[in-house]
Amino acid sequence: MSEDFTDKTVLVTGGNSGIGRGIAHRFARAGAHVIIVARDVQKGTAVVAELGKQRAEFHSTDLSSEDNVVQLVNKLEEKFHHLDVVVNNAGSGSRRGGVTSDDGPGERWDKMRGANLDAAYFVSAHALPLLARAASGAIVNISSTATLHGNWGTYCIAKAGIEAVTRAFAAEGAEIGVRANCVSPGWIATEKDEELPASGAGEWEVPPSLLNRMGTPDEIAAAVCFLASHDASFITGQTLIVDGGLTVTDYPSLSMLERVGDRLKSR
Ligand SMILES: NC(=O)c1ccc[n+]([C@@H]2O[C@H](COP(=O)([O-])OP(=O)(O)OC[C@H]3O[C@@H](n4cnc5c(N)ncnc54)[C@H](OP(=O)(O)O)[C@@H]3O)[C@@H](O)[C@H]2O)c1
């Protein structure tokens, strides 16, 4: 059964808010001990309180620094000896990554690469020996459908790198019993959308998915838990798009197709 993570040790980066919080909740419901890592202590403590101190713990660190990641992994090794699952969810999108119009290409790239690609690479690389000690270790990375769209600047470049990191760690992990996969979310509504609606005015000019709504953190968490579970034991190196059909939709053609549809319906 895919949703049984009883007594498994699961690290969720960026688990103190948004999608990561949803992932942390789902693993905790499935019986795991969840290690949440991000920078904001207040938010981290709040999520641990939601899950219960027996079920979760929080570590505050900036994962874009390799030294910080090494210190974190050493601490976790001392306490747990192994990790069953690592979810590289921490990241920062174009809308919230702190990039300003004054930033030059190097600054933009540093800001987007650090939180997204560097963090996923450093955590995967340093946690790999701990995952190798698990019965069947699994890495699940979070990219974005922005990888398929060029209008997200350095964010889409960094996220595309995460999908390559996934394939590289699938190859490296195979010999030591570790699988690596990736979930690529489309538009997902989180608590931050209440502060800063994704569509600006809170309404969409075109639907955010083929299903005419945004996704939820739990819908991403479901895919993450599946890929981390024994049910996905023959799946490695893959990216699963979870976007309600956003990327299979040719939006510019919709109004034309509607007109054709109206003509056909009126026959
Ligand atoms: N929401 C969407 O529509 C969507 C769509 C596609 C992909 N994604 C991806 O899904 C992931 C979660 O996004 P979200 O929407 O849930 O955003 P969010 O609520 O802003 O969550 C991002 C998380 O990453 C952590 N983080 C950022 N930089 C970090 C750093 N340097 N070190 C450690 N932790 C860091 C943040 O915590 P602190 O600030 O406390 O460090 C936070 O917990 C991201 O990778 C994002 O790119 C989101």
The ligand as an SDF file (V2000), in Angstrom:
LIG
                    3D

 48 52  0  0  0  0  0  0  0  0999 V2000
    2.9210   27.0460   -5.9320 N   0  0  0  0  0  0  0  0  0  0  0  0
    3.0560   26.7780   -7.2300 C   0  0  0  0  0  0  0  0  0  0  0  0
    2.1950   27.1140   -8.0590 O   0  0  0  0  0  0  0  0  0  0  0  0
    4.2860   26.0210   -7.7210 C   0  0  0  0  0  0  0  0  0  0  0  0
    4.2780   25.5580   -9.0360 C   0  0  0  0  0  0  0  0  0  0  0  0
    5.3590   24.8380   -9.5160 C   0  0  0  0  0  0  0  0  0  0  0  0
    6.4400   24.5790   -8.6750 C   0  0  0  0  0  0  0  0  0  0  0  0
    6.4430   25.0610   -7.3960 N   0  0  0  0  0  0  0  0  0  0  0  0
    7.5980   24.7360   -6.5610 C   0  0  0  0  0  0  0  0  0  0  0  0
    7.1390   24.0780   -5.3860 O   0  0  0  0  0  0  0  0  0  0  0  0
    8.0080   24.3640   -4.2840 C   0  0  0  0  0  0  0  0  0  0  0  0
    7.2070   24.9300   -3.1370 C   0  0  0  0  0  0  0  0  0  0  0  0
    6.6100   26.1480   -3.5670 O   0  0  0  0  0  0  0  0  0  0  0  0
    5.4350   26.8770   -2.7650 P   0  0  0  0  0  0  0  0  0  0  0  0
    4.5180   27.4560   -3.7560 O   0  0  0  0  0  0  0  0  0  0  0  0
    4.9240   25.9900   -1.7040 O   0  0  0  0  0  0  0  0  0  0  0  0
    6.2390   28.1120   -2.1650 O   0  0  0  0  0  0  0  0  0  0  0  0
    6.5550   28.5820   -0.6740 P   0  0  0  0  0  0  0  0  0  0  0  0
    5.3340   28.4960    0.1750 O   0  0  0  0  0  0  0  0  0  0  0  0
    7.2480   29.8910   -0.8150 O   0  0  0  0  0  0  0  0  0  0  0  0
    7.5700   27.4910   -0.1770 O   0  0  0  0  0  0  0  0  0  0  0  0
    8.9170   27.5160   -0.4900 C   0  0  0  0  0  0  0  0  0  0  0  0
    9.6520   26.8430    0.6250 C   0  0  0  0  0  0  0  0  0  0  0  0
   11.0470   26.7880    0.3600 O   0  0  0  0  0  0  0  0  0  0  0  0
   11.7560   27.2500    1.4960 C   0  0  0  0  0  0  0  0  0  0  0  0
   13.0080   27.8550    1.0520 N   0  0  0  0  0  0  0  0  0  0  0  0
   13.1700   28.7990    0.0830 C   0  0  0  0  0  0  0  0  0  0  0  0
   14.4650   29.1290   -0.0270 N   0  0  0  0  0  0  0  0  0  0  0  0
   15.1460   28.3580    0.8750 C   0  0  0  0  0  0  0  0  0  0  0  0
   16.5030   28.2460    1.2410 C   0  0  0  0  0  0  0  0  0  0  0  0
   17.4480   28.9970    0.6590 N   0  0  0  0  0  0  0  0  0  0  0  0
   16.8450   27.3660    2.2110 N   0  0  0  0  0  0  0  0  0  0  0  0
   15.8920   26.6220    2.8150 C   0  0  0  0  0  0  0  0  0  0  0  0
   14.5940   26.6800    2.5130 N   0  0  0  0  0  0  0  0  0  0  0  0
   14.2170   27.5490    1.5550 C   0  0  0  0  0  0  0  0  0  0  0  0
   10.8150   28.2650    2.1550 C   0  0  0  0  0  0  0  0  0  0  0  0
   11.0460   28.4130    3.5420 O   0  0  0  0  0  0  0  0  0  0  0  0
   11.8540   29.6400    4.2180 P   0  0  0  0  0  0  0  0  0  0  0  0
   11.4640   30.8740    3.4880 O   0  0  0  0  0  0  0  0  0  0  0  0
   11.4440   29.5960    5.6410 O   0  0  0  0  0  0  0  0  0  0  0  0
   13.2850   29.2880    4.0290 O   0  0  0  0  0  0  0  0  0  0  0  0
    9.4790   27.5850    1.9370 C   0  0  0  0  0  0  0  0  0  0  0  0
    9.2490   26.6160    2.9240 O   0  0  0  0  0  0  0  0  0  0  0  0
    9.0650   25.3230   -4.8290 C   0  0  0  0  0  0  0  0  0  0  0  0
   10.2050   24.5970   -5.1990 O   0  0  0  0  0  0  0  0  0  0  0  0
    8.3870   25.9330   -6.0510 C   0  0  0  0  0  0  0  0  0  0  0  0
    9.3130   26.3980   -6.9930 O   0  0  0  0  0  0  0  0  0  0  0  0
    5.3880   25.7790   -6.9030 C   0  0  0  0  0  0  0  0  0  0  0  0
  1  2  1  0
  2  3  2  0
  2  4  1  0
  4  5  1  0
  4 48  2  0
  5  6  2  0
  6  7  1  0
  7  8  2  0
  8  9  1  0
  8 48  1  0
  9 10  1  0
  9 46  1  0
 10 11  1  0
 11 12  1  0
 11 44  1  0
 12 13  1  0
 13 14  1  0
 14 15  2  0
 14 16  1  0
 14 17  1  0
 17 18  1  0
 18 19  2  0
 18 20  1  0
 18 21  1  0
 21 22  1  0
 22 23  1  0
 23 24  1  0
 23 42  1  0
 24 25  1  0
 25 26  1  0
 25 36  1  0
 26 27  1  0
 26 35  1  0
 27 28  2  0
 28 29  1  0
 29 30  1  0
 29 35  2  0
 30 31  1  0
 30 32  2  0
 32 33  1  0
 33 34  2  0
 34 35  1  0
 36 37  1  0
 36 42  1  0
 37 38  1  0
 38 39  2  0
 38 40  1  0
 38 41  1  0
 42 43  1  0
 44 45  1  0
 44 46  1  0
 46 47  1  0
M  CHG  2   8   1  16  -1
M  END
$$$$
